[in-house]
Amino acid sequence: MRVIKVEDYTEMSRRAALHFIDKLSDEKVNVMGLATGGTPQGMYKELIKESKKRRFSFKYIHTVNLDEYVGLRADDPHSYHTYMRRHLFDHIDIPERNVHLPDGTAGNPETECERYEQLIRDLKKVNIQLLGIGENGHIGFNEPGTSFNSRTHVIELTPSTREANARFFSGIEAVPTHAITIGIETIMEAEEIVLLASGKNKSKALYHLICSNKVTEDIPATVLKEHPNLTIIADKEALALIDC
Ligand SMILES: N[C@@H]1[C@@H](O)[C@H](O)[C@@H](COP(=O)(O)O)O[C@@H]1O
């Protein structure tokens, strides 16, 4: 595990974007695993800026997002489909057929999980996976208690996650109760993982990930200790409790 400590959200976003663009090739197929939430918005902005500056083309890049809310249509303003278009896809030259997210409105969510899992398998591997982290240590939408052997599945969101995400909706009652998320085992198969964290509300989760020696399903992110190529880019506030 490598930990890169930065000053603030702006620096985290810039470092992360440069890390991604330096790793990606615009001449062969590369698969990026992508995340949503407040954390990566700045990184996406920087990635757009830097790719324009370098004339980097995303035409051979494929993307696989971590998750989507159950019940939200792709064109719903609160769906992760909309988020990704707004913050990244509409601003780069990635072909539409190369971008993938779970379908939150599939008639049978279980079948949709199987389809999505197969799609990731068909892409062979995720070269670089972006992650944020929930205050309770969730990754993707893998809430505490999710098996480390999980593949793509439907999950019931915890009240604390719904509350944390209520800021993107009109209120907590508008936040869907379930989501489809890539599983923990699926995440761990990525060749490289880059986790971003900013702000003091992430400090406890980062403490468990970086300093404690417990690897427990009660704090899903602790599984990342076992990944051979993990980089954490976090700001001072998120790293405030790190004493190891
Ligand atoms: N499914 C997403 C996660 O992928 C994200 O990492 C987490 C943290 O979000 P934020 O970056 O807004 O703090 O929230 C959501 O629950």
The ligand as an SDF file (V2000), in Angstrom:
LIG
                    3D

 16 16  0  0  0  0  0  0  0  0999 V2000
  -21.4470    4.4000   -3.9410 N   0  0  0  0  0  0  0  0  0  0  0  0
  -20.7240    5.5490   -3.5580 C   0  0  0  0  0  0  0  0  0  0  0  0
  -19.2920    5.1580   -3.2690 C   0  0  0  0  0  0  0  0  0  0  0  0
  -18.6910    4.6770   -4.4610 O   0  0  0  0  0  0  0  0  0  0  0  0
  -18.5480    6.3580   -2.7110 C   0  0  0  0  0  0  0  0  0  0  0  0
  -17.1860    6.0560   -2.5600 O   0  0  0  0  0  0  0  0  0  0  0  0
  -19.1240    6.7420   -1.3910 C   0  0  0  0  0  0  0  0  0  0  0  0
  -18.4660    7.9740   -0.7800 C   0  0  0  0  0  0  0  0  0  0  0  0
  -19.0540    9.1170   -1.3180 O   0  0  0  0  0  0  0  0  0  0  0  0
  -18.4940   10.5850   -1.2430 P   0  0  0  0  0  0  0  0  0  0  0  0
  -17.3340   10.6060   -2.1770 O   0  0  0  0  0  0  0  0  0  0  0  0
  -19.6140   11.4410   -1.7150 O   0  0  0  0  0  0  0  0  0  0  0  0
  -18.1090   10.8250    0.1570 O   0  0  0  0  0  0  0  0  0  0  0  0
  -20.4920    7.0430   -1.5600 O   0  0  0  0  0  0  0  0  0  0  0  0
  -21.3380    6.2970   -2.3870 C   0  0  0  0  0  0  0  0  0  0  0  0
  -22.0090    5.5120   -1.4930 O   0  0  0  0  0  0  0  0  0  0  0  0
  1  2  1  0
  2  3  1  0
  2 15  1  0
  3  4  1  0
  3  5  1  0
  5  6  1  0
  5  7  1  0
  7  8  1  0
  7 14  1  0
  8  9  1  0
  9 10  1  0
 10 11  2  0
 10 12  1  0
 10 13  1  0
 14 15  1  0
 15 16  1  0
M  END
$$$$
